[in-house]
């Protein structure tokens, strides 16, 4: 199986680039979350779109890091970690990081309109005006701020990639 050429990825070279992209998406979300300006009409709609676009992008990036991490694993790393397939890595990520389970759910529902494969009626995403415009996840009745979910997902991937030496050529190149 041939990996896609980097000319098809907006110049992202490996999973570490996507972890950095996730951090930028979280920052973009944070720039508009909690905005309580007295806006109306098109200005209000633009603000809500900025908020939801940033949250959508953060969720998609967090979940699709599975694909990038899997493709950046060497065969030896896949064997050592027990990830012979992308599905095994995805299952591991969802089990070890509830935030990634939530991001997967939001990303899938947003991309496909709904979650058909293993729907979870206890998960929701809510856009609300509560002391400013915010998004939060409802997980089994518990309300979790979106930024908290995104930060937990980023923290998981950052630690997983670094602790397992995935795409570590960048660490070596940066030290030279």
N, C-alpha and C positions, 0 to 999 in steps of 0.2 A: 504494500500500500504506500503510495507516494504522499508525502506531506504537502500541503498547499504551499505555493511559493509565497515569499514574503511580500511580493508585489500585490497580493490580494488582501492584505491585512491592515491597511492604513499605516504601515511601517512599524507595527508592533512586532517585536522580534521573538518574545517568549513570554511565559506566564508572569515573570516579574514585571514586565511592562504593563500587563493587565492588572496586577495588584496596584501599581501606581495609578493606573487609570481609575480604578475603583476608589482610591483615595481622593482623586480629583472630583469624581462624581459625588462623593459624600460632601466634599467642600461646597460644591455647587448647590446641593440640597440645603446645606446649612446656611448659605447666603440668603435664601428666601424663606426658609422655615421660620415660623414665629412672627412673620411680618404682620404687623397690626395697623398698617397705614390705612387711613380712611380713603379707600379707593372705590371706584365704581366703574361700570361699563367695561370698556376695552382694557383699561389699565388693570382692573381686578381680574379679568379673564387672563391677561398676560401673566400676571403674578401666579395664578393657580396653575397655568400651563407650565411655567418655569418649575414650579414645585413638583408637579406630577411627572414632567419629563425627566427631571433629575432623579426622582425616586425610581422611575421605570428603568432608566439607564443603570443606576446602581444595582438594582435587583438582577437585571439581565447580566451585567458584568460579573457580579458575585457568583451567580449560578454557572455561567459559561466558563468561569475559570476552571471548572472540572475538565472541560475539553482541552484547554491549554496546558494545564498541569499534566494531564494524562499524556499528551503528545510530547511534552518536554521530559518525561521520565525515560531514563535509559531502560533497556531490557532488564538489566541487572536490578535496577531500582524497582521495576514492576514486580519482579520475582520476590525481592526482599520484602516489599510492602504487601504482597498478595493481591495486586491489582492487575490481573491478566486481561481485564476488559474495562472499558470506560464505565460501564454500569456498576462494577465493583467499587470503583473510586467514588462514583456518585452516591452509592449506598453508604459508603464510609463517611463521606462529607455530611450527608443528611443526618446520620446517626450521631456523629461526633459534634455537630454544630447545628443546633436548632435554628439559628439565624439563617443558615443556608437552606434548610428545609423551607423556611418561610419565603426566602428570596426565590427559590425554585418555584414555589407555588404562585407567587405574584408574577414572576417572569412568564411562566407558562400560561397563566390565565390572561395576562395582558397580550401575549403574542397570539394565542389561539382562541381568545374570547372567553374560554372557560377551561377548567381542568377536567378532562375526560378520563384520564388514566389515574386511578387511585385518588379520586376527589376526597377532600377533607372538609366537611361542613363546619369544623371548628375553627377554620382559618378564614380571616377576612382582612381586607385592606380598606381603611377608611380615610377619606380626605375630609378634614373638618376645620372649622374656625373656632378655636378654643384659645383665647388669649393670643390670637394670631393664627395664620394658616399653617396647618401641620398635617402630617400623615402618620398614622399609626397602624400597626398590625394588631389584630385580635387573634390570640392563640389560645384556644380552649377557654375562652371567657376572659383571659388576661390581656389587658391593653398595654402594648409595648411601643414606645416611640420608634418611628422608622429609622432615625439616625442611630439609635442604639442597636437595632438589628443590623444595619449596614456596617457599623463599626465592629460588631462581633464577627461578622462574615469576613471583613478585611483582616482582622486580627488572626482568625483561624488560618486563612490562606497565607498570610505573611509568615506565620510561625511554621506552618506545614512545609512551605517551599524552602525556607531557610534551614529548618531543622533536618530536612532530608536532603539537602544539597542539590535541589532541583534547579537546573539551569544555572549552576554555580559558576559557569565560565565568566559571567558578568562580574562576580566578586573578584576573580583573579584579574580580569582586564582592568578593573577600576583601581587595583592596587599597584599596577605597573606604571 
